[in-house]
Amino acid sequence: MTNLEGAVVLVVGASGGLGLRIADRLESSGAVVARSSKSAGHDLREPTVIRGVLESTHAEHGRLDGLVIASGVVAFGPASGLEPATVDELFAVNTTSAIELITQSHPYLAASADDGRKPFVVTLSGVVAETPTAGVAAYSASKAGLAAFAAAAAREYRRDGIRIMDARPGHTGTSLSEHPIAGSAPSFPEPLDPDRVAERIVTAIVDGEKDLPSTAF
């Protein structure tokens, strides 16, 4: 079990449909939540910005016990029509910046573990990491890359008492698909309730779960 009472958790992408809901639920569970988002001026494609967000969170709260990476962008359309700039942005936001966040947060989370707490990282790669989908090939690849990194890093980080958990919900009813960086969203099946998805993720944090496949939602 992970006690969230008083835990300092940084939520990245905290203004998004899932990020906002997760942040609110963490606060309701007693956590002290630091919120980071592009709308707040945090362009996390820059490693120096990531470093600054982590340093300022630690400076304000004295420690870091958890990191939730809920930021992301999506693009639609056939693989044959992908523009290089679209691919670059998908991987910069969905993959590279998340990897940087995980690697740069390590010393803070390791210090939390040394103090007897149970620090964690949550990534949200989504069902496309399990089942790459036609029409979102590059998006699927960017999320699969994140899931692969999280799975491998989890085996390393647990030696330092840090848990990394990847969540892979199916299509969820947020506004992400309404604001793609390229293409137009196709017709989706009935989406998952974002409130239920957020609640499931926070429950998994508290219960010490190590993986949240699509079947968990």
PyMOL commands that set and color helices and strands:
alter all, ss='L'
color gray80, all
select helices_A, chain A and resi 17-28+38-40+47-61+79-81+84-114+127-129+137-160+176-178+194-207+214-216
alter helices_A, ss='H'
color red, helices_A
select strands_A, chain A and resi 8-12+32-36+66-69+120-124+163-167+211-212
alter strands_A, ss='S'
color yellow, strands_A
deselect
rebuild
show_as cartoon
